[in-house]
Amino acid sequence: MADKQTKETAEEFSSRIFGIVSGSFIGISIAFGFKTGLFKVLVDNHDTPMTSQEIADVANLKERYVREWLGVMTTSSIVDLDPMTERYHLPPHRVDSFRSETMGGHAASCCIAIPQFSQAFPIMVDVVKKDGPRGMTFSMMPNVQEFINAFSSPWVNDCLIQKFIPSQPEIMSKLETGIRMLEVGCGRGAATRKLAERFPNTHVVGLDIDQGAVDRSNELAKSLALNNVEFVCSDAAAMPKDWTSTFDYVFIYDVLHDTPRPDLIIDEVKRVMKTSGIVSVIEMNAESKQSENIENPSASLMYTCSLFYCLPMGYNAPDSMGLGTMWGKDRIREFMKGKGLKIKSETMVPMMPQIHFLLELM
Ligand SMILES: C[S@@+](CC[C@H](N)C(=O)[O-])C[C@H]1O[C@@H](n2cnc3c(N)ncnc32)[C@H](O)[C@@H]1O
């Protein structure tokens, strides 16, 4: 790739830039299609080509705007338009890419980040200034859990129980037998609930600092009538005092790099786990040196997530470590060793550009 870029002509570069810009514009329209239910209508009716009026009526939307959106979708070769009948449909091979909350729909549904990051954009223009604020707080990104959920739910629905847990025999056997497990930074609790459902002998506690996410998690657990799961709102760097030595397994998915002092969180994890306990930490599969991420196809997307969410959240206090999403494997290994945790294994997370560290006390 680096070699390809050095041989690139000005015209080729200009055309590549146009592709990037065009893709960004299409991306916000994809997000719009998910949010308004338009993709659901097209997915549900993929074998029945429909007019713009029919699509608008099923979605309960104004036809004129729906037609403009369909203009984006047809000219970007996402939706097919029959010029004779003026009917639109999603061809079969594209349908799964628009099923939200599934791995097939993962890439497209991540477009919801674009409007989310637009909330952060004016804030970041100030934050980046030398004399601007250090970072952002949760209240500045009120809807961010929607993107977090879009990023992790497909994996939770299609992979966590089916592929990830079975690929980790030690975790699987403990959960089957029945243990006390803690998920740190559980967001809206999708993984916590799935694990509680699949492993009824295990008691699962989900912890998050975001009260809204915890309330939503509790509501959903109640609706599933799960009695082996609970959600607690707390800073992971100051967990309840009576949790000392009570957990056999701690699961931390896509959390540490968002926090200003992950070292304090790990101190707390060590306090609340039993000496025989194990810990899963899942982070992006990145290199710690930027120059070594150039070939990584997910890298530019993940650096963008870092710039508009993870880094400003994790850099907001004077003593912040400011890790960013892409802090990378070398720094993670060094950090864990420094915190007295031994890496038992290091494996790629099935279906995601992430890496799993299985850890125990040294
Ligand atoms: C990127 S999200 C991942 C959420 C969830 N694990 C998932 O993948 O859906 C990071 C989560 O960590 C939570 N979080 C951040 N700092 C925290 C802290 N100090 N204590 C507890 N939770 C925290 C955030 O509220 C957010 O829900």
PDBQT file of the ligand as one rigid body, heavy atoms in Angstrom, charges set to zero:
ROOT
HETATM    1  C1  LIG A 401     -17.286   1.665  24.223  1.00  0.00    +0.000 C 
HETATM    2  S1  LIG A 401     -18.415   1.380  25.480  1.00  0.00    +0.000 S 
HETATM    3  C2  LIG A 401     -18.535  -0.390  25.525  1.00  0.00    +0.000 C 
HETATM    4  C3  LIG A 401     -19.811  -0.847  26.182  1.00  0.00    +0.000 C 
HETATM    5  C4  LIG A 401     -20.061  -2.346  26.106  1.00  0.00    +0.000 C 
HETATM    6  N1  LIG A 401     -18.964  -3.098  26.669  1.00  0.00    +0.000 N 
HETATM    7  C5  LIG A 401     -20.341  -2.726  24.692  1.00  0.00    +0.000 C 
HETATM    8  O1  LIG A 401     -19.418  -3.137  24.001  1.00  0.00    +0.000 OA
HETATM    9  O2  LIG A 401     -21.483  -2.553  24.244  1.00  0.00    +0.000 OA
HETATM   10  C6  LIG A 401     -17.558   1.756  26.962  1.00  0.00    +0.000 C 
HETATM   11  C7  LIG A 401     -18.465   1.709  28.157  1.00  0.00    +0.000 C 
HETATM   12  O3  LIG A 401     -17.682   1.933  29.323  1.00  0.00    +0.000 OA
HETATM   13  C8  LIG A 401     -18.427   2.736  30.205  1.00  0.00    +0.000 C 
HETATM   14  N2  LIG A 401     -17.458   3.385  31.088  1.00  0.00    +0.000 N 
HETATM   15  C9  LIG A 401     -16.555   4.331  30.779  1.00  0.00    +0.000 A 
HETATM   16  N3  LIG A 401     -15.849   4.699  31.860  1.00  0.00    +0.000 NA
HETATM   17  C10 LIG A 401     -16.309   3.958  32.895  1.00  0.00    +0.000 A 
HETATM   18  C11 LIG A 401     -15.972   3.874  34.256  1.00  0.00    +0.000 A 
HETATM   19  N4  LIG A 401     -15.014   4.635  34.807  1.00  0.00    +0.000 N 
HETATM   20  N5  LIG A 401     -16.651   3.012  35.028  1.00  0.00    +0.000 NA
HETATM   21  C12 LIG A 401     -17.620   2.221  34.501  1.00  0.00    +0.000 A 
HETATM   22  N6  LIG A 401     -17.987   2.260  33.200  1.00  0.00    +0.000 NA
HETATM   23  C13 LIG A 401     -17.338   3.110  32.406  1.00  0.00    +0.000 A 
HETATM   24  C14 LIG A 401     -19.183   3.690  29.280  1.00  0.00    +0.000 C 
HETATM   25  O4  LIG A 401     -20.310   4.252  29.912  1.00  0.00    +0.000 OA
HETATM   26  C15 LIG A 401     -19.561   2.771  28.128  1.00  0.00    +0.000 C 
HETATM   27  O5  LIG A 401     -20.809   2.162  28.332  1.00  0.00    +0.000 OA
ENDROOT
TORSDOF 0
